[in-house]
């Protein structure tokens, strides 16, 4: 797999996106055909959202296609610059983030496995924000290093999941943005929540750090539009306070669940959840 990633990066550096996308589309369709388990998991995860199995099946194919395009853009991180952002990215709601940063507040970015979260981090860094992302480590050390090098190319600091928690506190104390994926729990210590009327486990990280450091949580999603273009959407911040008192962890997680549900419901064909998600 590592050498396939190297090949992908090589092709992304010498070929334009318009030529790479059709190739990625073919690989994605082949992958889904050869992986019935992934296909069924995608359909099952989508059913509470779209309510119809035929629509869920249609979206399952589009999810894999969008994920293939996501990888093309991830491999081509060296192309991310001011020109790329101006031409291909429309930014909405940045004032929600800028207002907090300008007032020297600690900020947690809440993202999801939605759209192109890796490219979103790169773009936010290129916009001039100091950014640290908490990322799941890959079992293969070569693949893990490959991903981290790609992230570092755009100035993003990587904090591996399972590393010392003080690294996250350090990032927030230094007034760096701390980015977390909030829709999937990898630690086994998540909080049970509800989205789309179904039970799931959400990670505690955003709520935990918000309470401990009095950080505001700003939702952010990079959504693909018309294949080659994106919208970088910043949402209204979740405050750690309720009438000057620190909110409970459960209350913050509930607010985050509402935000995630809203984002996923708008773009279900860009939600990359290949393993079974619902727990009931």
N, C-alpha and C positions, 0 to 999 in steps of 0.2 A: 504493500500500500504506500509506503514511504516513497518508493521510486515513481509510482503513479502521480503522487503529489509533485515531485520534482519535474516530471514531464508536463504536468498541468501548468506549473509556474513558468517553465521554459516557453510553452506555447502562448501563454498569456503575455509574455514579454515581447514576442515577435509577431503576433497576429492581432488584428483589431477585434474588438468585442463582437462586431456584427458577423464575423466569420466563426468565432468560437462558440457563439450561442447555438447555432444549428447542430454543431457537433455535441455540445452538452445536452441538447434536447434528445438526441438519439440515444446517448448513453443513459440518460434518465429513464426513458421509456423501457430500454432493455433491462435496466436494474429493477424496475418495478415488476416487469414480467417475470424475472427470475427470482423474485423475492416475495412470494405470496404472503408470508408472515407480515412483512412490512406493510403490504397493501391492506391486509385485514386490520392491522392495528390502526392505520391511518383512518380507515372507514369507521371503525368503532369509536375512535376519538372524536370524529367529526359529527357523528349522529346526534349528540345532544345539542349541537350548534345549528345544524342545517335541517334536522328532523326527517330527512328523506334519504334513503340508502342510495338511490340512483344519483342524486346530487352529491352525496358524500363520495361516491366512487369517482365521479367526474373531478371533484376537488382533490382527491387523493393523487390523481395523475398530475394535476397542476402543481400540487405541493412539491412533488419530486422534480418536476421541470424547473420550478422557481429555485429549488435548492441547488440544482445543477448550475443555474445562472449565478447564484450566490457564490459558489465555489470559483467560477470564472473570475468574478470581481475580487474575490479574496486573493487569488493567485496573482492578480495584477495590481497589488497595493502600491507598487512604485509609481503607478500612474496617477495616484491620488494627489492632486495639487489644487491650487486656487482656480485654475482654468477648468478642471474637471468639475469642481463643486459649482462654479458659476453656470456651466453648461448643462449639467445633468441633475443637479440637486435643487429642489425648492424647499426652503426652510420656513417652518411655521411655528410660532409660539416661543421663539428664542427669548423673548422678553421675560418669560417665567423663570428661566435659568439665569439670565443676565442680571435681573433685579437682585436675586439672592447673592450671586457672586460679587456684585458691586457693593453690597452691604456686608461683605466679608462673612457670610454665613457658611456653615458646613452643608454640603449638598451630596445626597446619594441619588444616582441615576437609576431608575427602575426600568429595565428592559425585559424582553422576553425572546423566546426562540421564534421570532416573528420578523418577517421582512429580511433585512440583511443587517443583523446586529453587529457583526464584525466590522463591516464597512461603516456603519453608524459611528462606532467608536473612533475609527480612523478619521472620519470627517470632523467629529467634535474636537479631536486633538488638533487637526489642521486649522480649525477656526480660532485656535489660540488658547483653548482651555487645557489646563493640566489635568490629565486623566489617568486613573488607575482602575484596572478592570480585574475582577475576581473571575478566574477561568478554571474550568475543570481540566485537570492534567490527563493526557492520553497515556495509556499503558505502555505504548511503544515510545521510548525515549527520543528516538530520531524524529518521529512524527510530532511529539510534544515540542521539541526544539524548533522544528519547522514552523509550527503555528506561532510560537512566541517570537521568532525572528520576524515573521510577517507583521505581527502586531507592533513590534518595536520599530519597524520601518516608518511608521506614522507617528512615533513619539508616545505610544501608549505603554504605560508601565503595567506589567502582568503580576498579579498576586495569585499564586496557585491555591485552589481550594485545598483545605487541610493544612495549609501553612500556618505559621503562628498568627494568631488573631491580632497581635500587636501591629502587624503590618497594615491592617485595615484601619486601626485607630491612628497609626502614624500618618497614613494618607489623608485622613479627615483632619487631623491636627495641623497638617501642612496646608490645609485648604485646597487639596486636590479634590476633584470630583471622584467619587467612588462608584463605579458602575457594577450593578449586580443583575443577573438574570433571575426574575422573580416567579417564573411560571413552573419550574420543575425543581423538586427537592432531590439532591444527590446524597445528602448526609445521613438519611434515615432518621433524622430528628426534626422533621418538618411539622407544621401545624395543619390540622385538618381544617379545610375550608370548603366553600361551595361556589361553583361557577356553573352556569347554565342548568341549575337545579341538580347537579351531580356533585358528589364528594370527591375531593382530591387533596393531596398534601402539598402545601406551599412552603418554600424555605423561609426560615425565620430571620435570615440575615438582614434584610432592609429594615424590618421593624426593630430588631435587636440593636443595630448600630444607631438608628434614629433616636431611640430612647436613651442610649448610653451617652451619646455625643450631642444630643439636641440638634440633630441634622434634619433638614427638610428633604423630602423625597420628590424628585421631579421625574415623571414618566417620560420616556422617550422611545420612539419607534422610527426606524428607517424603512419606509414602505416602497416597494417597487411599483412603478407605474409605466405602462406602455413599454414594458420589457427593459429598455435601456435607461429609463429615468427614475428618479427617486423623490420622495417627500420625506424630509426629516421633521418629525412632529414632536414638539415638546408640549407636555400637558401642564395643567395647573398643579402646583406643588401640594403635597400632603404635609401638613404641619405636624410636628411632634407634640404640639400643645393643644389642649382643650380647655379654654377658659383659664389660661396660665398654669394649668397642671399638665404634667407629662401624660400622654395617652398610654393606655395599656398596650401590650404587645398584640393581644387579640384584636383590639380596635384598629390598630394600624394595618394588620394583615387583612382584615375585612375590607378596609378602604382600598388596599392594593389589589385584592381580588376583584373588586368592582372595576378598577382601571384595566386590569388584564382581560377581564371578560369583555369589556367594551372594545378593546383593541382587537382581540381575536375574532369577535363576532363580525367586525367590519372587514377583516381580511383573513378568512378561514383558509384560503388557498395559499397563504404564506406562513402558516403555523407549522413549524418543523418538529412534530412530535411523533417519532417513529416507534416508540414503545408504548405499551398500554398505559393510559393516563388515569382513568377514573377508577376509584377504589371500591365503589359499591356495586 
